């Protein structure tokens, strides 16, 4: 039930700097991510609240370059990064400076009915000393929105991205080089609104293809074919608006994962089927809070008898609290079943949450701080991973189309149990400037 239906127009807004470090093609990958489960049940047209970051983005929004009935929004970001542990190693930490160059171009239609958006992005991470870690990622995403009636739409989305798995990921292979992968996705979603009722449903297809990676010790490669998969997913959500900005909803969803039949001579196939159901509430209370809280049950059945089926309670909650017009406090919590990249292990339950605070020091300058905790409980082996992340910094708008951002990030990953992996600590400093037109 996690929100994943992101707008391409969001590429016009500035992505948070710490997230930009972790994901190679932030805009494209996030849009190519999980099934497009709907969220925004409360009527956003009458929403009385705006977060600090939303208001900052609106105050310094750019007009783009108009060409007929289309508008181009080019964005160029350059950032200098210092990472004190680029390999996310538990010992013999290696530091380096990294140049982060990211260019995106969004094409947006300006029609009275229907709409078409196209986002393309290219990102280069250039390591100064450890040049073999340098990567170039890219992606393209298209979206068409078709008006079925005054309040109902059909949305078709499709795209492709070539990206890199971050070394700090607890699921990545420890290769001599970062793991590269391709992801392609297509989806169709329907949003049918009535006076008080709203139906949202859709289906999606996703394909992940991971490259083998060179072994860090001697010749040979670390096979990643067992991670290649096709994912088919669908969902249906029924909402009932009890007030203009309060909605109750119920949702059902399902997913089928198919893997390469020639994979995993040791460990067995991870092919599975998943289904779930849940209920929740979305709300938007004037000058107080807005958010969505969903609770449900999820079950994942694995075809391989060696793997333990996973089932249990799922939680997905996000709350924005507005103590004043200048401060926004965001709380999230999640409990969900995830797949693992560990041979012989099917999946795990992830439990965690984060808290983010945004404060408008003055109109051109906002401060941002975030703390995150996550615990991954693996099934079938004795292993628990814990992640603790802190980040803080600020964004300053010199003018409408020039924004400076500074971030400090601290990451601590630990693991326990007889099958534990190595833990590590990592600190990152990022200073970037974004040019928009």
N, C-alpha and C positions, 0 to 999 in steps of 0.2 A: 504493500500500500504506500510505498515511498513515492513522493513526488518526483516525476521524471519528465513531465510534459513541459519542457522549456521552450521559450520562444527564441527564434533566430534573432529577433530584434534585441535580445539580451546581449548579443555580440557588440552592440553599440555601447553598452555599459562597460565599465572597467571591471575586469575579473580580479578577485582578491589575489594579492601577490603571493601569499604562501601556497594557495592552491595552484597557482601558475607554475610554481617550482615542481610540484609533485606530478602534475599531468603534462604530458608533452604537447598535446594539442587540445588545450582546455575546452575551447568552444565546441570543436567537432566531436571529441570523445564523449563529452557530457551529453551531447545530443544524440550520439549513437549508442548510448548506454542502455539502461534497463528498459523493460517494457513500459510503454507510455501510460502508466496508470494515472488517472486524472486526480486532481486535487481541488483546486480553488472552487469550493462549493458555495461559499458566501459570495454574494454579488459584488464583484470588484468594482463595478461602475458606481456603487454607492458607498464604497469603503471610506470610512472617516479617518483612517490612519495611514501614515507614511513613515517608513523607517528613516533613520539618518542617512543611510547610504542611498536610498531611493531619492530622497530630496536632494542630496548632493549630485546625483547623476542627472536629475531633471534640471537643476540650476545651471549646470555646465554642459547640457546636451548640445550637440552640434547639428547643423542643418543638412550636412551631406552635400553631394554634388548631384544636381538634378539633370536628368537626360530624358526628355519626353515625360512619360508617365512612370519612370523609374528613378530611384534615388540611390546613389552609391555612397557607402560609408567606409572609407579607408582608415585603418588604424595601424600605426607602427609603434612598437614598444621596444626599447632597449634597456636592459638591466645588467648591472654588474653584481655577481653573486660570489660570496665567499662561503665555502663549505668545508668544515673541519674534519669531515669523515666521508669522503665521496663514495667509498665502497661499503659504507654502513657495516664496518668490521668491528668485532668486539675488542681487538687489540691491533697494535701497529697501525693506528689511524693515519690516513693519508689526506692531507688538505689540498685544496686547489682553488683558483679563481676561475670563474665561468662567465663567459659573455652569453647573455640570453637575448636573442633577436627574434621577435615575433611580429609577423605581418598578417593582417586579416583584411578581407574585403567583403563587405556585405552589399548585396543588391536587393533592394526592396521595392516592390510595386506600390503605386499610389493610386489605386483604383477605388471607385465607390463600392463595387461589389467584388467579391473574391479577392485573392491575394497570392502573390508568389514571392518567395524569398530564396536567395542563394548565398551561402556562406562558404568562402574558401579561406584557408589559413595555412601558413608555413612557419615553422619554428626551428631555429638553429640554436643548439647548445654547444658552444665552443669552449673546451677545456684548455687552459693555458699550458699546463705541464703534462697532464695525462691525456694526450690528444686522442688516444684510442677510445676514450669514453665519449667523444664528441658525436652528436647525432643531429640529423635533420628529419623532422617529422612534418607531415602535411595531411590535409583533409579537405573534403568538400561535402557539403550538405545542402540538399534542396528541400523546400517545403511548399506545398500548395494548399491554400485554404479556400474551400468552396462553400458559398452561402446556400444552404438548402431552403432556408426561410429567414425571416427577420431575426430569429433567435437561435437558429440551428445551423451547424456547420459540419463539414466533413474535411478532415485534414490528412493529406498524404505526405509522408516523409521518407526520404531515402538518402543514403550517403555512404561514403567510404573514407577511411582514415588509415594512415600508416604511422605507427607510434612506437614508443619505447617504454618498457616496463621499468619503473624506477628501482634503483638498487635497494632502496629502503623498504620496498614492498616485502611483507612477510611471506608472500607466495612465490616470489621470483626465484629462478635457479641461480646458483652461485657460479656463473660462468666467467670466462676470461674477458667477456665483453657483455654489455647490457643485452637483455632479451628483446628482440624486435617482434612486432606482431602487426597483422592486418585485421581490421574489423569493418564489416559491411552490414548495413541494416536497412530494412524497409518496414514501414508500418502504415496502417490506416486507422484513423480514430474518428468516431462520431460523437457529437455533442448536441443533444436534443433538449431544448429548454422549453418549459411551459411556465405558467404563472407560479406554481409552487413545486412542480415536479421537474426533475432533470435526470435524463439517462445519458450515461457516458459508457462507451464500449469500443473495443478495437482489438485488432490482432497485429502481431509483429513477427518479423523473422530477423535473426541475427546470425552471422557467421564469424567465428574467431579462428585465425590461423597464425600460430606461433612458429617463429623460425628456430631451428636448432642453434645452439650456442656452443662456441669452442670451450673445451675443458680447460680449467685453470691449471691443471697438472698434467703435463705430457700431451701427446697427440690425441686426436679423437674429439668427439662432440658429445654434448649432453642433449639427448633426444627430448624434444618438446612436442612431438606429434600427438602424444596422449592428451594434450590440452586442446587440440583442434576440435571444434564443435559447431553444430548447428542447433540453434535454439528457436523453438516455435512457442509463442506465448499469446494469451488472450485474456481479456478481463471484461467485466460488466459491473457498473456501479449505478445504483438507484439512489437519488437524493431527494429529500423533502425539505423545503424551506419553511421553517416555522416562524421566522422573522426575516426581514430583508437581508440581514447580515448573519443569520444563524441557520445552519442546515444540518439535518441528520442524514446519515448515509449508511448503506449496506453494500458490500462488494464481494464478488467471487472472482477467482483468477485461476489460471492453469498454465503449465509450462511443460514442454517436452524437450529434453536435451539428448542429442545424438552425437556420438563421438566416432572417430575413425575406427573401423572394425579391426584394423591390423595393429592397434595400439597395445601397449602395456603387456608385454610377454609376462611380466611379473606384476601382480597387483590386480589385474582385471579391469574390465571396462567400467567407466563411471556413468554410463547412460542411465537416465532417470526420468521419472515423471513427477510433477509436483502439482498440488492443488491446495487451495486455501479459501477461506471466507472470513469476513470481518465486518465490524460495525464501528461507527465513530461519529464525531461531530466536528463541524467547521464553523468558526465564529469570528466576528469582527466587532469588538465592543469599543465604542467611541472613547478616545483618549485614555484607554485602559490597556487593551490587549487584543491580539488576533492570533489565530492559529488553527491547527487541526490535530485531533487526537484520534487514533485508530487502534483498535485491539481486535485480534483475530486468531485463527488457528491455521497452521500450515503443516503440510505433510509432504515429504519427498521419499518416493519409493525407488530403490535402485534395482536394476535388472540383475546385477551380479549378486549372488547369494553370499559372497564374501563380505559385502558391505552391509552395515547396519542401517536400516531405514531411520530417517530422522523426522520427528514430529514434535509439535509443541505450540506454545502461545507465541504469537508475534505481536510486537508493539512498534508503532511508528507515530511519533508525536513531535510537533514543532509549535513553539509558542513564542510570540513576540510581545514583550511587555514594554510599555511606554511610561516610565516614571516622570518624564518631562518631555517637552517638545525638542529638547536638545540631546536626549539620551534614549537609546534603544537597547533593550536587553533581550537576547534570543536564546532560548533553551530548546534543545532537541534530545530525543531519546529513541533508541532503536534496539529491537531484538529480532533477529532474522536468521534464516538458514542461508549459508553461503557454500559455494563449491571451493575445493582446495586444489592446489597444484602439486600436492605431495603424493608421490606414487604409493599406491596401496591404501590411501585414505580417501573416502568419498566426500565428506563434507564436515562442516562445523557450524555451531551456533555462535553468532557474534552478538555481544551485548555491550552497549555503550551509549554515550551521549556527549554533548558539548555545550558550552556556554560562551556566547559572544556578546561583547559590549561595544557599542558605537557611541561616540560622543562628539558633537559638533562644537569644537573649541571656538571657532568663529566661521563665518560663512564659507570661506575658502579652505578651511582646514578641519579635517575630522580625524579623530583618534580611534583605533580599532584594537581590541584585545580578544584573544580566544584561548580557551582551555578545553582539551578533549581527552576523554578516557575511553578505551575499548578493551574488552576481554573476549578472546576467541577460544571457545571450548570445543576441541576436536573430538570426533566420535570414532571409536574403533582403536585409538591409540591413547597412550597416557601423555597428553600434551595440552598445555594451556598457554596462550600468548597474551601478553598485556602490552598495550600501547598508551603512552602518555605524551601529549603534545601541548606545548604552549607557544603562542605567537602574539606579537604586538607590533604596533607601528602607527603610521599615519599617512594620509593622502592630502596633498596640497595642490590646489588648482591655481596655477599662475594666471591663466586665462581660460576661456572656454575650451580651447583645443590643446592645452598643454597641462598635463597633470604629473606631478612628482609623487612617487610612493616609496616608503621605506618600511621594511619588515625585518624582525628578528624572530627566528623559529628555533625552538628546542624540542628534540624528539628523543624519547627513551623507550626502547623496545626490550622486553624481557620475556623469557620462556621458562616454563617449569614442567617437570614430569620426566619419566624415563626416556621419552622420545623428544625431549626439548631441543630446539634449535638454539643457535648462538644469539645472545642479545647484543645490543649496541646503544650508544648514545651519539647524537649528532646535533650540531649547531649550524645554523645558516643565517647569513646576513645578506639582504637583498636591497639594492637601491636602483630604482628604475624610473624612467620617464616615458610617458605615453603621448604621442602626437596623433591628433584626430582631426578629421576634416568634415 
